[in-house]
Amino acid sequence: MATSGRSALLSSTSTGSKSTLENSNPEEDDGQNLWSTILSEVSTHSRSKLPSGKNVLVMGEVGSGKTTLVAKLQGVEEYMKGRGLEYLYFSVHDDDIDDQTRCNAWVLDGDLYHKGLQGVAVPVDAISNTLLLITVDMSRPWNALDSLQNWAAVAREHIDKLRVPPETLRELEHRLVKQFQEYTEPGSGEDGTPQRRSEEEESVLLPLGENTLTHNLGIPMVVVCTKCDAISTLEKEHDYRDEHLDFIQSHIRHFCLQYGASLVYTSVKEMKNLDVLYKYLVHRLYGFPFHCPAQVVERDAVFIPSGWDNEKKIAILHENFQTVKADDSFEDVVVKPPVRKIVHEKEIQAEDDQVFLVKLQSLLAKQPAVTAGRPVDTTSRAPTGSPRTSNRSAAANVANAMPQSGQTSEGVLANFFNSLLTKKAGTGGPGTPGGGNNTPGTVRKSGSKLGLSDVQAELDRISSRETDSDLPNANETPATDGQDT
């Protein structure tokens, strides 16, 4: 009886529960499904945090803009440049899961002496989470190809020294090849996203070209050409033309094709392609979606992602070559300009004004005094002038006394000037002591007349030697003197 009663109770209980489930509200079921969906998404997002420990190893020549580039990616305007190995970072934020992390940026010094510090930035266990970034200074394009080859060799040497297990290294190399082959051009879909391929197409990978990924490092590489705003300066100062710029780009793209690297032309000064570089780095390290297509039209804003380029696309640049050939040596076409020696002119220090004036005064004191004009006759002259007739006769005497044929007589000249002095001293005007008809004046006049007679005799003797054309002039002079007397 007890057993039958218990079974009846169980049957009634089961019947009641079935009736309750049948009478349950379907809206309540929808609410329970919504909450379960939200809880599952939260639990999924909590497990999908952004990974930490991603590294970007930056290499390049001294002065190529490595630290400046990373500081711009970090959003820092003022920074301190160090030596050896610098540590910087840039933030990575995922809006979908509302998570944020930091990407480590290690800047290696441009001096090869510090190349051993790569082991601090990229140890063995971090090789799979590392991206290599090599900077090239476009203001000095003649060093571009050598710089790329040197720093790629430094990276290869470091990877070989890490002694990565062979199976791990093969896995990294295979992953890089697969990423290169699976590249699809963004924007091919309707919404701008890469067009999804079918499973059959994804299973078939296109073979690599002849010169593609021949130097596989196992880590992704990005070649960044900095200071691209200097291209206009190259055209003005060094006579670079479009074919030279295309020639440089073709050789850099050949290098990138061999290493499976991407190529980005940037300019911190003009803020060109910095956002593209940041998005691409985040895409390669964290798997963020990337929708920027390749850009090859603008010569100073080139962007070529890994997997897009090939030999045929590079050959398009060769169509613009006129004076150069595609197989020409890079060093023969892109020649380093001669170094101009800057001659600093010696600065002349001006001395004090007073010192200069004292020196000038001493120089003037040493020089003899020079009087301008005719020499001054210091002979005293009588205050009163001689009669007009006497002056005329004296002028005639002077004209006749001047030797015309180079003959001079010191005695004649001495007597002539003595006679003039005697005449001036004996001649007196009205109101003077020598004037009037007194005896002293007559004596002086007669004395002066005798002196003039002696001079006249000498002049006659000189005039007799002159030519016939000068004889009339010599005869007029005594007649005039006779009338005056």
Disulfide bonds with the S-S distance in Angstrom:
none
